Amino acid sequence: MDSLSIVIPAYNEERRLPRTLDRILEWLQGQRFKFQEVIVVDDGSRDATASVVEQYSKPPSSIRLLRNPGNRGKGYAVRHGMLDSGGEWILYTDADLSTPIEEVQKLQAAAALQNAVIAIGSRAVDRSLVAVHQPLFREYSGRFFNVVMRALTGLPFRDTQCGFKLYSAEAAKEVFSRQEQDGFSFDVEDLVIAKKLGLRAVEVPVEWSNVEGTKVTLAQGLKSFTDLLEIRKDHG
């Protein structure tokens, strides 16, 4: 992997972003990429998220800020960043960095070994790698969502919602240009699109720790189930 873009969707993340950006920059300093960039996509934040990123993006920094036209949703933010990236491989990771940035090397190795163009981080393949669990209700709601997701879409993956995924630039262009979901179900839609296009995706166990401060409301969580029906209708 000679070049890497890292996309971080951010909504009201002024408190968590500095630690995340510091950690990513520290890791990047130890790599030998010919090209590297960190793209923070501000999803219409009402706090100082954009200002924080602007402080980090001063030359010669590899960090840059993209702004959504208002609060459009995580799916919109990730799509915006992925389609604006310049790396040969593109990772998107959550702003809380619940999966350590070093785990991208596992994704890249698995993609290379299995001739895949998409590698998705998973909390479900090896649950011993989960250091800090979510509250029980959220964790078991996620497991139930996965059961329903697999039944409706035919996808084989055990965890589509881990916010740590690696795409080749070509695969990202093909998939994200077709994505329609702007909310939290976009991961499922992207993998359904990839399957239809014949793009190989692999699921890779990664380290993960729950970080307090989730942006997912109960209403959004419930909507994710109805989104599955839309995805099946649109891409089935």
NORGIGI-V26839 format. One line per field, one symbol per residue. phi: phi as a letter, one per 20 degrees, with the letter a starting at -180 (. if undefined). psi: psi as a letter, one per 30 degrees, with the letter a starting at -180 (. if undefined). A space follows every 50 residues. Layout:
BEGIN
phi->???
psi->???
END
This chain:
BEGIN
phi->.ebbdddcfbcldgeefgfffffffffffeecffbbbcdedeemgddegf fffffeefgefeecdddffnedofffffggfffdedffccddcffelfdg gffffffffffffdlddccdfceefcffeeecefggffffffffgfffgf fednfefebedfebcdcfgffffffffdfdfeefefgfgffffgffemef ccdcfcfbcfdfogeeeffffffgfffgffffffcf
psi->jfkkkkkjkkjhgfefeeeeeeeeeeeefflhkfkkljjkjjhhkfagee eeeeefgkkhkgklkkkliajfleeeeeeeeefglflfkkkkklffhfkk ffffeeeeeeeeeghlfkkkkkffejfffjejllkeeeefeeeeeeeeee effgkfkfjfgkhjkkkleeeeeeefffkfkfafgeeeeeeeeeeefgkk kkkkklkkkkkkgkfjleeeeefeefeeeeeeeeg.
END
